Amino acid sequence: MESEKTTVSVVIPAYNEKDSIKSTIRQVQEVLQDYTYEIIVVDDGSDDGTCELSKDQGAKVVQHPHNIGYGRSIKSGINVTEYDTIVIVDADGTYPIERMPDLIEEYQKGFNMVVGLRTGKHYRESWLKMPLRIILKLLVEFTAGSKIPDINSGLRVFSKKDILPYFSHLCGTFSFSTSVTLAYILDGKFISYIPIKYHKRSGATKVRMLRDSLRTIQYIVQTILYYNPIKLFLVLSVGVLIVSMGLVVASAGLQMPWFFLPGCLGVLTSIVIFSIGLLADLLRQIMIK
C-alpha cells in the first residue's frame, strides 16, 4: 500500500515580479512533485502582469486591489490554504527553492518553525544594509533574550494552526518575519535554522531601508510591551538612574550643587518608571488569563 504523501501549502507574496514569478512557481512544482501540494501566489496590487502569469503556471491567486504590504500578503495567503504545513518563500529568486524539502523534513522532527538561514555574498552585499541589519538584530536579540541567527528570512516552514492565533500581533508589512520570529521565541516555541545560499534578486528591491527599519523598531517595541513589558521599563529606569546618580556624584565631588536637585528628581523618576513597568507586567498577566 502506497504511503500517504506529505501535504504542503506554499505561499508566495508577489508585487511586480513578472521577471521571476514563472520560474519561481516552476521550481516549486519540480521540487515538490513527491508531495501533495498547492501553490498560492498573493498578488499585492501588481500592475505588470504578475497575476496573469501566476495563473498561467497553475497557481492559485489571491489578488489585492492595491499594494498593502508583505506581511498582509502572507496573511491573506495563509487564510486560504488547504493544508496545515505552510511554506513561505519570496518570488524574487533570492531563495534556493530546491532546499524546501530539507526544511520540511526538519519541520517534521517536531519544530514549530524552520527558518532558512541566509548565507553568501548576496546576503551581505550592501554596506548600507548591513549596519542596519546588525542594529535590528541586536534589538531583536535583546527583546528575545537569546541569539537569533536570522531574524527576517523569507523562507520558512510552520503550522497554520500555530500561527493563526498570532495574526493580530504580526506586522502587516516588511517586518512580518521579524515579528513572527519574536512571537514564537517569546512564547517558548521551538525554532530550527537551516543554512541556505542566498541568491541575487531579480529586479529592484521593494524594501525601503529607513522606512521599513523604523517600522521594525516600532513592532519590536510593541512586541516587548505585549510579551515582556517590564524589560523595556527596566532598561529605561536603569538608564535614568545611571544619569541621575552621575549628576548627584558630580554635585558632591565636583562641587556643582546645581546638579543635585536634577539628580534627585531623576532617581525618583527612575523609580516611577520601574513602577509603571510592574503595573504593565501585571496588566499583561491579567490579559493572558
PyMOL commands that set and color helices and strands:
alter all, ss='L'
color gray80, all
select helices_A, chain A and resi 21-31+50-56+70-79+97-107+129-144+160-169+176-186+209-227+229-253+257-288
alter helices_A, ss='H'
color red, helices_A
select strands_A, chain A and resi 7-14+36-44+60-64+85-88+113-119+156-159+191-197
alter strands_A, ss='S'
color yellow, strands_A
deselect
rebuild
show_as cartoon
